[in-house]
Amino acid sequence: MITVKEYVGHIRNNVALCKELGIDQQLPRREKEEAILIAAYEKWGSHMAEHMHGMFAFALWDDERRELFALRDQFGTKPFYYYVTAAGELLYGVNIRTIMEQEGFIKELNEEMLQIYLSLTYVAGEDTFFKGVKKLMPGHFLVWKDGRLTIERYFAPTFKPDETKSLDEWADEIHNTLKDIMPEMLYEGESAESFLSGGVDSSYVLAMSNCKEADTCGYDEERFDESGMAAETAAVLGVKLNRARITPEDFFKAVPFVMYNMEQPLGDASAIVFTIGCRESAKHTKICYSGEGSDEFFGGYNMYRNAERYGDNLPTFYVGNTNIMKEDEKKQILKHYNENVLPINLVKDIYKENAGCDPLSKMSDVDIRIWLEGDIYLNVDKMSRACGLEVRMPLTDTRIFDIASRMPSRFKVTKEQNKVAFRTAAAKVLPEEVAFRKKLGFIVPIRIWMADERYNADVRAKFESKEAELFFKKEEIQKIFDEYVGGNSDNWRKVWTIYTFLVWYEEYFIKR
């Protein structure tokens, strides 16, 4: 007998799988998806994920074999953690707190992770801030049998450019594939809304959906506010737009909630905004679409335009989308610094595997495996679930990535434009000015709010706390903070990253 012990996710091609595996399609959703997992495991074993599309992480107990089988989807949209106790027992779950509550768990801080965090602003790789708690990495499965743990990889991004197609042909393939995916996003009887910013990703997803409402966030600070552009797009598509106004008071009040429910610190300021957006959307819908994935797949970031210039130097410095503190800065501020704990070590094997790829593909590969998993997907999963909302990401799909993996880089990024083929596809259902609108990113006014004495009292208090003194040379981090408040706005990310770690530490090691 096989039992589902842990599961979180959404299996998109459930209709086709039910037919192939002989499962009653009228079963309630949870029952149906668990039946799919069991039947797929019985038929395909460790190759089961090759037949599944969607977002998922799960653990199955095989009573006959007396073994546990756990698997995380290809891109890591859903998390899975494990921990081996001193007594040789395996603890596991889709939440770290599930593990912490079990007998045999010992809570200890993995302080070395702070060095990685201060550079990347998120927890990258398989280690976590809790000693012994590991992440099952994307595209991997584990087997626990007779007290032995085996981990294998079943999927890794690979890039093999096909030079035979034109720009329009690539755009057609993207568009037709997304057209096939969108009907899979909902079960019968479900309805969804869609997050909408000023960018092409969320606009394209909304245009391809049957959503009647979209949700956006806005600020009183106009230069940071994309909600006006979202309103223009919504009007063109004939969709009602719900706008959540975010104030600095709302923002800072949400920080402890976010750090607790994230389970690990995350120095991405947009995570706070995303959380507030999820909370507001959950008041009128249970499901929301979001556009994550296409930037990394199709060359959406402005820095990708420098790929050719970076060339062979990439393996010496490029560790992903963010890298805010260099080693000399960390040596200057940390009380305990280990010369051997370097962010670049996280990507050495990735560069070995993609050695034959062009520079843009190498950058994309690193971001797909490190940044997406550690920051973007963690945020989407943890905060949507904490707010009672389910977020589904149509553009994060193996079928979409398959196109990106075969597309030559010149159809992704040029000197003038990023995401060229993707935008060309989006222009089939969006006005050109929306499809080719300049990328702004999910910008937040935190850089000005945190320097304001009306809002930064807790930031200042954390920097002066006895907890800060455990990890940092207080006079050195105070210099960073004082320079920031004094007008060096470039320091805001450093201040925010230190602050979010201290808030998280208080939530998990002081309050509890």
C-alpha angles and dihedrals in degrees: 000000000000121000130192105233099173132010139162125164149059124273106212101192092049094130093057092043093050090054093047095044098039097245124154106252091204093069117114112270099256092045091048095050092047089050089052091052093051096045092044091051091049092050104036106016114194090358092064096106090062087071097045131082122195143047118313151143122179148156125219127193115213106204095190095052092034091226140122120229118194129177138183122204124260097267101028098247088153123043131234126185135187138186132188113216126220087256091057097254123139118232117189145162148141087259128051090219089062088060094044091057094056127095114264098031116128116195111223130155118244094214095181088070088068089072091056092043095053089058103037101027089223139063108268129186129017099306123086137197088266114078111245096009108118133187118231098230124233115279092021136112131196134209123201114194132154091352093306125118121211123183124189135176118233099174138031129168111259129183123212111163119218110210096189100084133079127226091259092051091053090048090050091052092051092047096046092046093051088047088058093046100049097069088055093058095083136047118225109283095022125116131191144194124212133230111238130195128163092274133100097243098063091036092054093047090050092048091051094047132075092233116144094195136041131194129218140167127228142181135210087238100089099201090061097040118104094169092096091060090045089053091053091052093046091051092051090051094044093240128142111243123213112200122200111203110215120204127190088249091056091046099053093039089059097053099089091045090052096046092048096048093041085060090209128051117269121191095196105116091201088068089073091052091046090053093052089047091052092048092052094044091050088064090071108017140032097206130047132178121224133186105230121144107040096089092060095038099045105028103265103158122089091227089065087074087071093056096106092046091052091048114143092004093071096093090056097060118357109103099154145291097324133038109159105158126047123211095259090054092051092048087053096054107029123086091205117038125173115202090207097057103087131155090225089066089067093065104036094099091046090057091048090055096046096040092124095051128100117258096260092052090050091053091047091049092054093047094047093051101036113020101035093048098041100041119008103039093037090055095046094048101041100042098041091052091046089055096046094251130123115217120198122193113206094184093057097077133122089236091056092045090049088064092047091048091058097040117102112239094243088071090053105045134017131170089265104036144027128213090019101168092039091052090047088055092047090051088069089075103017133061111264091244090060097040092049098035114139113263112251101173125219094303122188129194090231091116089067099030095055092054091054114099089215091066111022101070093111092046090053091046093051092051090053096043129114087240090061088053090059092066110015140052094245096209090055097050089043088058090055091049094046092048089051094050088044092061109281096122090175087077094063094096092052092049092046094048093051091045096050091050091052092048090050092047091052091050095052107027106027108031096036 
